[in-house]
Amino acid sequence: MIDSLHTFHIPVMGIGYSVDTPIRIAPFGISSVISLVDDHLLEKIRKYYAAEYGLPYVKISKDEADGRAKRISAYLDIVHEIVQKKMEEIKKQPFFENNNKRKYFDLLPESAILKKKYNQLIEMECGKERDALEKDLTRSMRSGSIDVNIMVTVDRTHFDKNGNPLGQEFTDAKAGLRGYANSCLESSIVFSAGINQRLYSYMSKFRDFYRDKMGRIKKRIVLKVSDFRSALVQGKFLAKKGLEVYEFRIESGLNCGGHTFASNGILLPTLLKEFKEKRSRLAAEFKPLIQKYYRKMGWEYPESAMKNHPLITVQGGIGIHGEVRRLTEDFGMDLTGWASPFLLVPETTCVDNSTRELLRRARGEDLYLSDVSPLNIFFNNVRGTGSELWTRKKVMERRPGSPCQKHFLVSNTEFTEKPICLASRKYQAAKLKAIEDMEISSDEKAKLIEKVVVKTCLCDHLGNGALIALGIAEEQNAPQSICPGPNIEWFNRFYTLKEMVDHIYGRRPSLVSSKRPHMFAKEIVMYVDYFEKQIANSSYTPKEIKTLLDFKKNLEEGLDFCLEIAQKPPYPGENLASLSSCVEQQRRRLATLYTRFKKNIPLDFNIESGSDNPTLKRVV
């Protein structure tokens, strides 16, 4: 069951760029996602909005017991209060005037029942019938969902004043979950960046994640997944605890913003095809487990919920309405997610002027897959950010690294007992000294040094843009990082919310050039680029060789399927011609890379041929 007025949502963007997006656009019925990584950032922005709307504010100090959860709850509650306040103001406005009430209905998709009723209203003559419809429409108006996101693997352990680890319930992810669970929100929580079974088990402590007697779930679960097997495994784990997945959110492994989680060569169309063919298995395998848990707890599972199935949605690189139709009509996706284009919509996102202008001017060569993340996960980036300039300056001053005041991304114990961050001064100083002491060539040292000093403080830098935009921080003291998807290349000016929404729904001339390659074509190029990078970094161990062979096989199968798609009639504005030419070009490039790869395989290994599943055979 789709509980959404619009057919798209706005996913999380960085730590700060969608931090107040619900305040901006939820009163127009559009759903969006707030990151829960940085509770200190949320506290600063709560103080700002409390003053802006004349609401009470009492600081939750850094050292307060369970402070992280309390700060998150307090921020989410104030966002909810502001959204409801703005919603009521819009509802009170009259129809037939150029105001936000008209904007609310103008933005709705033509397929929405509310939009159809509104279209009837504007054609009606004055009278009791029109008055009754006005009241009905006003009562039916509701805000977009204020959703939240937790990166489940960012789950730092906290310590007391004596250096002893606090209980498991105080790790970052669990405290974030608790903060959301204790908030007044009725919305969704999105789990991304992996699997955290302890976190999933912890959800069972909160009744709001289960159905009430009316069949309603106050706090819904959304899993961002990279393949069908992951969806099935995670869904079953949750179902055994009576927890239902409301939505599986599929994202392109590379053609997206932020951190990337590349599949082993399995392209997005292949993933979507598998979900389309197997989606009935999800509810069929989950429902019995969920009902069993409800019986064990002595709860009644509502009959009305038996027909509910998890939504399947997709995001990553979508750029035009024709692609939306491909995803929804050919692959059966229920909704789509649009992120990076909204970075150029000032009404929607919290981006400082310098960074927004940088994005407006960005071209293909400015957008790249970077190594800047302390998590050692590739991170989509744009050249020339304040963060990049600040990081270079510190290296030139021979003071590489950041102070590391927030510690969200600590993970390394190479030089310390407690984990520290790869972007911290402490780690980089120790690592650079270790490299200097190595007996290797100066060229090898230079390469190793670059891998160290390129890491940037995402904890601070991904939130600074929001603080600058709201006037909380000064740009010269707050370097900004941003993580757009490559799709931003084709959006080259600032847009109104209405322009972008009309573009998504195909109600206006396209905002992007007809030369823009198909989203599937862009992903293909990125995956072949990634294959090339993996070959260059390979040590040619048996495991790495096998992984690369599987990658090539999966990618070739994906290319074949994309060629099938390219032979179909295009939807309006959909550049399918670019897909067929891309497949042929990248197939040749992949063959060249594979030839180079085979030459470097050790002589005591042969690649078994003539099999659908390439394996390695050691030559004795």
ABEGO torsion letter per residue (X at the ends): XBBBABABBBBBBEAAAAAAAAAAAAAAGBBBBBBAABAAAAAAAAAAAAAAAGBBBBBBBAABBGAAAAAAAAAAAAAAAAAAAAAAAAAABBBGBBBAAAAAAAABBAABAAAAAAAAAAABBBEAAAAAAAAAAAAABBBBBBBBBBBAABBBBBBBAAGBBBBAAABAAAAAAAAAAABABBBBBBBBGEBBAAAAAAAAABAAABBBAAGBBABBBBBBBABAAAAAAAAAAAAAAGBBBABBBBBBAABBBEBBBBBBGBBAAAAAAAAAAAAAAAAAAAAAAAAAAAAAAGBBBBAAAAABBBBBBBBGGBABAAAAAAAAAAAGBABBBBBAAAAABAAABBBBAAAAAAAAABBAAABBBBAABAAGBBBBBBBGBAAAAAAAAAAAAGBBEBAGAAGAABABAAABABBBBAABAAAAAAAAAAAAABBBBAAAAAAAAAAAAABBBAAAAAAAAAAAAAGABBAAABBBBBBBBAAAAABABBBBAAAAAAAAAGABBBABBAABBBAAAAAAAAAAAAAAAAAAABAGBAAAAAAAAAAAAAAAAAAAAAAAAAABBBBBGBBAAAAAAAAAAAAAAAAAAAAAAAAABBAABBBBBGBABBBBBBBX
